[in-house]
Amino acid sequence: MILGAAAMAGTTVTAADSLPEHNLEELNVVAVKQEAILREEAVSATVIGRREIEELDITGMKTASNVIPNFYIPDYGSRITSSIYVRGIGARMDQPAVGLNVDNVPYLNKDAYDFDIADIASIEMLRGPQSTLYGRNTMGGLINITTLSPMSYQGWRIMVQGGSGTSFKGSAGWYGKINDRLATSLTLSGTYSGGYFTNLYDGKKLDHEKSGAARWKTQWRVSNDVSIQNSFSATLLRQGGYPYEYIETGEINYNDTCFYRRFTLNDGLTVNYRGRGFTLTSITAVQHIDDNMTLDQDFLPLPYFTLTQKQKETALTEDIVIKGEAVEGRYRWLGGVFGFYKHLKMEAPVTFKDEGIRSLIEDHRNDANPYYPIEWDTREFPLLSDFTIPTRGGALYHESRFETGNWHFTGGIRFDYEVATLNYLSRCDTGYEIYRREEDGTLVPFNDVEIKINDSGRLSRRYFNWMPRISVMYDFDGALSGNVYGVWSKGYKAGGFNTQMFSEVLQGRLMSIMGIGGNHDIDEIVGYKPEYSWNYEIGAHLSALDGKITADLSLFLIECRDQQMTTFPDGTTTGRIMTNAGKTRSLGGEISLSGKPRRNVTLTASYGYTNARFVDYDDGKMQYKGKYIPYAPHNTLFLQGLLELPVKKDFLGLNKIIFDLNMKGTGKIYWNESNSLHQNFYAEAGGAITLSANKWELQIWGENLTDTRFNTFYFMSMGNEFLQRGKPARGGVTLRFNF
């Protein structure tokens, strides 16, 4: 459903209207493939409405972390590190485990997942595999973000915010109707943050950031049968980042500059046609990302080496969906065809510097042959790696739904074919001098060696998958009403190429020329396989007291094959690798509760538990059977209480004061496969006081008010251990105008 929001045409959302009741399923109008009310489907889902979004200052997926049970996005590194963990399924690099749609536009590259977006109308998170209808890389779930419709709101929306860390945000949006059938909006937004973490090397803040975004959204009801929506957006980001603390010293202290820069363009055109007995929808999307990640990869105050990764990716997707109307109210069906093509061009040079040349190359070589030591010609040289990665794929899918009495049966299947190709060019042009050690210890020049490496090649992978889904649901009424359901489904995450390992391949080639070490098998070390899962879930959506109390519950078991794991291979110095574990299993449950004990009081709670372990994983050094999967939290917890007090005395249109008290909890999180290091469960308290009027709102808010000390990330590099701390207590003021 593309312009479903147009059904609300003719209404105007005021500041008071921007705070609707907690139960917001009726605003879920973006679903093309699922039902409009998710609680009527056999799926574990969470819908966050605009009131929660504004109260919690949610501007994207990362700020929604923990509000949704078993949904966790750690805040570390920079905005390229969009790691998402759902029910023990996650990804630190390359292919995402969770899909993302914004106004029906699918995002294929997870490097572009972490962004701020103004005027979000709703966020819905479907947990568990959505692969049957949405395909690759949705085995953990799917997120739909919907922005405000110009059909439902007309006027201006302005927001300004200032807070801790010298942070500022602002947005201005104009929403207007040209006529009863045509509406458009233009929204501009920007952020600035001075940062929280200081690099001792130069005394500057590392995690500074500034960004800007623009969105142009148009909705056109051409006729009673045809509607069109187009959503165009562009974002620009300039960021520092990577405040990694060296555990041995407890300091953030490194000499080379780290930054992340990104420019994105996204455009999605949705055309909806209602025929006799069916609805046909076409979703055409174009995405472009141009970014640059540059790192002091050793994160020490010595000149070892730096990494730069520049990407330019353009993707085109087309999804054609046909939906049959209910036959005698009992049978419905949906089918579709999906195709995509994306072209990635990447440059990933690793530059060795003085200390890296000495300790990682010269010392290693000279220890092996002390009588003929070497010395590099220069104290800095690059290992150059260039790639082009075209990927294309297509899919056919179908789903049938049959109802009889209170029973609902659904069955679907998807056939997916994908071809990924890697064209690589690895280069190195350097050299060293060999000396002969005389009996008195003096060194005499012996030979000058030039190293010229120019390797190129092509790798290709083809994947064919089938992804079924079967569900059964039973509705019941009474003092306690709702439904219970069971789901069996298959999840799939695409395979790919370890481009970051080419610096290691080049280093191996270099060392073999010097007579030590050996070459890597490129085909073996660079490629990694797809990840599959079989998923079993039972759940319920319950309501009592005429909807004043709602509960959503689910229990799940996930059996995963070839789960993709990010590791640092033995002996590597410059690369990390995606590898496949043998078997894993994840089991757990979720519960979400919402109630209104009084008209002006809303209480919300959500809890997720995940027990994710290796069933069979041997990395050649250790067997990890029975160990917990790292980086996936065992528990997520969210509690929120809202109290709305009406204001009888008129003051600048003020009509109510809203008090919000909330808490987010996360953990335990293991940091490695051996489970020798972990982050215990921790909680962060937050809150806000909002003065709400017809045309304005003033909000005073705080996050991590307890100033809880916790870690969001841990890793090893060159045998050294690093971590990133969570952000400290912070607060600010937000002012919104609607007119």
Secondary structure, DSSP 8 states (H G I E B T S, - for coil): --SGGGGGTT----TTTTS--S--GGG----SSS-SSGGGSSSEEEEEEHHHHHHTT--SSGGGTTTSTTEE----S-TT---EEETTEEESSSS-SEEEEETTEE---GGG-----SSEEEEEEEES--HHHH-TT-SSEEEEEEE--TTT--EEEEEEEEETTTEEEEEEEEEEESSSSEEEEEEEEEEEE--S-EETTTTEESS-EEEEEEEEEEEEE-SSSEEEEEEEEEEEEEE-----EETTTTB---SS--EEEEEEEEEEEEEEEE-SSEEEEEEEEEEEEEEEEEEETT-SSS--EEEEEEEEEEEEEEEEEEEEEEETTTEEEEEEEEEEEEEEEEE--EEE-HHHIIIIIIHHHHHH-TTS-EEESSS-EEEEEEEEEEEEEEEEEEEEEEEETTEEEEEEEEEEEEEEEEEEEEEEEEEEEEEEE-TTS-EEEEEEEEEEEEEEEEEEEEEEEEEEEEEEEEEE-SSEEEEEEEEEEEEEE--EE-GGGHHHHHHHHHHHHTTSS----HHHHHEE--EEEEEEEEEEEEEETTTTEEEEEEEEEEEEES-EEEE--TT-SS--EEEE-SEEEEEEEEEEEEEEEETTEEEEEEEEEEEEEEEE-B-SS-B-TT-B-TT--SEEEEEEEEEEEE--S-STTEEEEEEEEEEEEEE-EE-STT---EE--EEEEEEEEEEEESSEEEEEEEESTT----EEEEEEETTEEEEEE----EEEEEEEEE-
